[in-house]
Amino acid sequence: MQVIEGRADVADIDQFITRLDSIADDHGATVQAFDARYVVGRAHLERATEVARRERDRGNAIADDPGVEILLYAAGRRQIRDALEIGVSEGASPVVAVVVGGNETQAATDLRHLFEPAETLGEYDPERVRSFFDISEQELDATAGGLADLVCERVAMLVVDR
């Protein structure tokens, strides 16, 4: 898995997604981009990618498209329209993308041309994340871990939520 970070100013979301899909197709890879304000760290993306791959291998895929599968697990949601909130949207925003399979290195290189280089992992918006993942202050206080741990738990629990 390759992770690419940066800032993107997306004028047309459909064209942006088409470009991501083209890069994925050109290199036999899966590419999924996220609004980095929702991604609590590399472990979040690794866990979502790992669980999505494992469930697809088991024949338990939620979505037909592997990139959408990663998005669903990263969001901890079964409904695509709900999960899309953590995807890239029109306008300027911090972005993080994962590349899995195929020629990951070349796909990652091509993706870097779509983003202005910037470190975005770990720069998430805690209130945005808590709201999206429905994590209360009480839940945070009750765990030995932090917000990132609870988000990764939500990713893993989607398997159970069938």
N, C-alpha and C positions, 0 to 999 in steps of 0.2 A: 504494500500500500504506500502510495506517495501522497503527501499532503502539500498543497500549494496555498499560500496565504497572500492576501493583498487587499487592495481597494478597487472597487469597480463602480463605474458610473454607467448604469444600464439604461439606455434610452428606450429600448424595445425588448421586453422580456422574451417574446417569442423568437426574435432573432438571436438573442443571447443563448437561449436553450438550444436552438438549431446549431449554433456554433459549437456548443459543448458536445452535442450528439455527433457532430461531424468529426470532432477530434477523437471522440471515443471510437467511432466506426473506423477512422483511418488507422488506428493503432490497436484494434481488437481489445479495447479496454472498456471498463465501466467508469463513468465520470459522474460525480454528483457534487453540486455546489450548494453552499449554505450561507445564510446570513450569519456572520461570525459572532454577532451579539447574542446568539442562542447557543453557541457551542462552547462548553465549559472547559475544553482542552482536548489534546490529542487522544487521551484515553476514551473520551466520549465517542469520537469517530472510529477508533479502533474497535471498541466494543460493538458499536452499531454494525460496522462492516463484518466483523467476525460472526455475530449472531445472524445477520442477514444471509451470509454465505452458508453457514451451517444449516439453517432452516431450508434454504433452497436445495442444498444437497440432500436433505431428508425428504424432499418433496412436499414441504410445508410452506411454500412461498405464499406471501400475502398478495404480491403484485406480479404481473407478467415481466416487468422490466427490472433488472438487477439494481439499477440506480435508484429507482423508486423504492425498491425494497430497503436499500440503505437509508433513504430519506425517512421512511416509515419507522424504522427501528431507531434512528437518531432522534426522531420526534416522540417516540414512545406512543405512537398513534396507529390505529388500523385504517383510518379513513384518510385517503390521499388529500382531500381538500383541507382537512385539519392540519396535516403534516406540512403542507405547502407554506404555512406561516414561517417556518424556519428556513425555507429556501430563499434563494436570491430573488429580489423584487426590483422593480424599476426605481431609478434614482441612484444616488451615491450611497454606498454602504461598505462596511468591511466584509470581506468574503473569505471563505476557506473552502477548498475543494478537495475531494479525495479521488484518486485514480487507482483502480484495482484491476489487475490482470493485463493480459496483452503486453504491449510494449509500454510499460508504465513510465519509464524514463522519458521517452520521446513525447508521450501524451502530456506529461507534466511540463515539459519544455514548451510545448505549444500552448498550454493553458496559461503559462506565465505571461504570454503576450496579450492576454485579455485583461490582466490585472496590473494595477500600479503596485509594485512591490511594497509590502508593509507587513509588520508582524501583527497578526490579528488573533491568534490563539491565546487564550487566557485573558483576553480583553473583553470578555462577555459582560453583558449588563445584568447584574444580579437580580434586580427587580423584574426585568423582562423575563428572565429565565424562571424565576420563582412563579410568576404569573402563568407562563405557558405550561410549565410542568406541574402546576397546582401544588406547590410546596409551601406549606405554612411555616410561620415562625416556630410554632409548637413542634412541628416535625423536625425542623433544623435543630432545635434545642434538645430533642430526644435522641439524636444520633451522635455517635462518637466521631463520625466523619463530617464532611462539610457539604456544601451545595453540589459540588462536582460529583461526590459519591452518591448522593441521592438521584441525580440525573442519570448516572450510569446504572443505578438500580432500576429506574424507570425503563431504560433501554432493555435491560435483561428481562424485566417482568412482562414485556409485550408478548413473549413466547407463551407465558402462562395465560394471558388474557385472550383466549380463543373463543 
